[in-house]
Amino acid sequence: GLRVLEALAASGLRSVRFALEVPGLGAVVASDCSLRATELMARNVARNGVGGLVTPRLADARMLMYQSKAQREPFDVIDLDPYGSPTPFLDAAVQAVSEGGESWGGLLGTPPNPPQAPLNPDLPGLLCVTCTDMAVMAGNSAETCYSKYGAVSLKGKFCHEMALRIVLHSLDLRANCYQRFVVPLLSVSADFYVRVFVRVFTGQAKVKASASKQALVFHCMGCGTHHLQHLGRATSHGSGDHVSPSSSFKYSAATGPPVGPTCEFCQQRHQVGGPVWAEPLHDPTFVEGVLAALERSPGRFSTEPRMRGMLSVIAEELSDVPLYYTLDGLSSTIRSNTPSLLQLRSALLHAGFRVSLSHACRNAVKTDAPPAVLWDIMRCWAKLHPVKRERLPDSSPAARILSVEPTLQASFALHEDANPSSRKRGLKRFPENPEAFWGPKARAKPG
């Protein structure tokens, strides 16, 4: 009985697939503001025999969603996949999507920070958003990113994950205006776009925690070290059954900053980006449920190998560690040759820290080790593979980092947990582009 809205449907392909492939739907509204697109949708709906489920609509997507809110007929699932940025539609979407629930076949588990009001188990409140303006969110146009998403993007090695966190920040910020907040289920950076799946809840008490979920990013322009500064702080000051969850936390401004005027490792200046979403990007229970669904239906999807590979890497990611470093970024900073993935992972594991890959970058190093430990490991690597110090300018990040003796003696011997499970199984984690010059084409012209 779910009501689904594809707000920018074009030819209606996705709406037809919803009707043909998703069991139990009540209705699908396929909307577009182009008369030609609406006529094509009607033909495609009739050709596929789904006229009983899919209704083409000639309408402005924003007005359609605002009307559904005014008429108290929210959509259970809203899918936004525009050309470029979805930001013009986000304000309407966070109001028009129904209240988040606890259904979806038991895949989701208990949401973090659940709302105070009882949840309706029949309403998923699912919002699916795609962004294809990656250049804006990856730091090429920081001022444009702020005007669209309310956050300053940075051109760092972690830009693809930061793009996901900018989108989630923008969604939560708009939802907060209406005493609502978002809980991410799955956040994917793939090819030339990002796509996030979030549930939307209502709860004035829980909205107060939103500031503590956002953070500024301090990024060193020399060595690439990054630090996060949360905007708010949630402090527990009570416990027990008689204390309601809303009264057991005190919310206040955070203290900081986490860095000095210059980087402690290379003495270069910091760039400030954000705010970005600083909480987990995925719901682990939901990800495991999707993987289990793939196992139950082998061969159903032609892209199954890629889905299984990407979801497996996502399931292995450290959920409590925002952003990442890269192998080539660390080694190029100190002008050394690059250690293998297993060597660097082994050094971090031997030092007692956690480490994982990231689905957003092939050679990412996501770890809870502080930057001082990372640079100590790279100093130890430089001792084993000497760098020509005489060629390094004294003021360069490499010279300043290598001039300090490491306090940690790193071991690059292979650790038993260094090779991640997805890599051992040979899953298709980072597929190559299918053809040359592959990616988004030019925007369609009227007529």
C-alpha positions, -999 to +999 in steps of 0.1 A: +000+000+000+029+024-003+025+057-022+056+065-042+065+098-059+091+100-087+093+138-087+113+143-118+103+113-139+112+123-175+103+092-196+089+074-165+114+045-167+120+043-129+083+046-121+075+017-145+103-004-129+088+004-094+054-009-106+069-040-123+095-050-098+085-038-063+057-059-048+029-044-027+029-009-040-004+010-037+003+038-062+031+055-081+029+092-091+053+100-120+056+138-122+073+161-147+069+198-157+074+190-194+043+183-215+064+162-239+078+141-210+043+135-196+031+123-230+060+099-232+053+087-197+017+079-206+028+059-236+054+040-216+030+032-188+004+019-213+030-001-232+041-019-200+006-025-187+010-006-154-017+020-158-034+007-126-004+017-105+014+045-122-002+079-127+016+104-149+013+140-137+021+173-155+032+194-125+060+213-109+075+188-085+077+214-056+041+224-059+030+188-061+048+180-028+036+211-011+000+202-021+004+167-007+016+182+026-013+207+027-039+179+019-023+156+045-016+130+020+021+124+023+041+101+001+057+071+018+087+071-007+099+102-025+126+097-052+145+128-064+170+123-092+173+156-111+200+167-136+225+184-113+216+196-078+184+185-060+184+215-036+154+233-051+133+204-042+146+194-007+124+218+013+092+204-002+105+168+000+113+168+037+077+180+044+059+158+019+074+125+030+055+105+056+067+098+091+095+073+095+085+038+107+099+005+117+088-017+088+109-027+057+108-063+066+126-059+099+158-049+080+163-016+098+164-024+134+161+004+160+170+038+145+196+058+164+180+086+184+144+073+178+117+100+180+095+103+211+062+098+193+051+062+186+061+051+151+036+039+125+049+005+114+032+008+080+049+040+069+086+040+059+091+077+054+119+071+029+136+098+010+160+089-019+181+118-033+207+118-061+232+146-068+252+147-100+269+181-094+300+164-079+324+192-091+306+216-068+306+193-038+342+181-044+357+216-039+359+231-074+333+257-065+331+261-028+310+293-030+285+276-052+283+247-028+275+270+000+248+288-019+231+254-028+238+231+002+247+255+030+282+241+034+317+250+020+333+221+001+370+214+002+393+200-025+409+172-004+415+135-009+384+128+011+361+149-012+338+121-023+329+112+013+326+148+022+301+152-007+279+126+010+282+144+043+273+178+028+241+163+013+231+147+046+238+180+064+217+199+039+188+174+043+189+175+081+191+213+081+160+216+060+141+190+080+150+208+112+130+238+101+098+217+105+108+198+137+120+168+117+154+151+114+169+124+091+184+090+098+206+077+070+201+041+058+226+041+030+249+067+014+266+058-018+293+076-038+295+060-072+308+070-106+300+107-111+272+110-085+262+105-049+229+089-038+215+089-002+186+070+013+173+085+045+143+081+068+126+112+081+112+115+116+094+142+136+104+150+171+111+184+187+133+170+214+154+150+190+159+180+167+178+196+195+206+170+190+211+180+154+238+206+161+259+180+178+257+159+146+272+186+124+309+196+123+333+219+106+364+204+089+399+219+094+421+207+065+458+214+064+468+229+030+503+214+033+501+178+045+464+172+042+458+164+079+422+170+089+403+176+122+366+179+129+350+206+151+314+197+162+290+226+162+271+214+193+276+192+224+252+168+240+259+161+276+242+134+296+231+145+331+206+118+342+197+082+339+170+058+351+135+048+339+119+079+354+140+103+332+127+108+297+152+107+269+146+143+261+155+155+296+185+132+301+207+154+278+218+189+279+226+206+246+251+234+244+277+250+221+308+230+215+343+241+227+373+245+203+389+248+180+408+215+177+438+230+160+461+260+163+467+288+138+490+265+118+494+227+114+514+211+142+531+187+117+540+210+087+533+245+100+510+253+070+477+270+072+443+254+076+413+256+053+379+255+070+350+236+053+315+225+062+294+221+082+291+184+073+272+155+087+295+139+113+274+109+123+274+074+106+266+074+069+248+040+069+226+018+090+246-015+093+215-036+099+199-022+067+231-029+047+233-065+059+196-069+051+201-057+015+231-081+011+210-109+025+182-101+000+208-103-029+219-138-016+183-149-016+177-139-052+209-148-072+209-136-108+179-113-104+199-082-112+225-078-139+245-054-116+244-079-088+283-084-087+288-047-084+261-042-057+274-071-037+310-057-039+301-021-030+277-031-002+304-055+013+329-026+014+303-004+030+295-030+056+333-031+065+336+007+068+343+022+102+310+040+109+323+063+137+353+077+117+344+106+094+366+111+063+397+093+053+433+095+041+447+079+010+478+058+004+491+080-023+483+112-004+503+101+026+533+090+006+534+120-018+534+143+012+567+130+025+580+123-011+585+086-005+575+055-025+540+042-016+535+013+009+511-014-001+476-013+013+484-044+034+516-029+048+499+003+060+469-015+074+492-039+092+511-011+108+479+005+121+466-028+134+499-036+151+497-002+168+463-011+183+441+010+160+412+001+138+413+006+100+390+000+071+385+008+034+360+033+020+336+026-008+341+062-020+378+058-029+399+028-041+430+035-019+414+051+011+426+046+047+399+051+072+412+048+107+406+059+143+444+065+148+452+102+154+472+120+128+503+119+150+503+081+148+498+082+110+528+105+105+549+084+129+541+053+107+551+072+076+583+084+093+592+048+100+584+039+064+607+066+052+635+051+074+631+018+056+628+035+022+650+066+025+639+099+010+665+122-006+664+149+021+688+172+003+663+177-024+635+188+000+631+226+007+634+233+044+599+248+044+582+219+026+558+197+045+580+167+038+611+182+053+592+194+085+575+161+090+606+140+085+627+163+107+609+149+137+619+114+151+590+090+154+579+080+189+561+049+176+581+021+162+558+008+134+558-028+123+549-035+087+548-072+091+516-087+077+488-087+103+463-115+102+434-090+098+451-067+073+434-081+042+397-072+043+371-099+037+358-082+005+393-082-010+399-118+000+367-129-018+377-110-049+344-090-050+339-064-077+343-034-054+356-006-077+345-013-113+362+005-141+343+029-164+326+010-192+339+032-220+360+063-228+347+097-218+319+080-198+299+102-175+271+128-175+263+143-208+252+178-216+219+190-202+189+184-225+178+214-246+141+223-249+126+211-282 
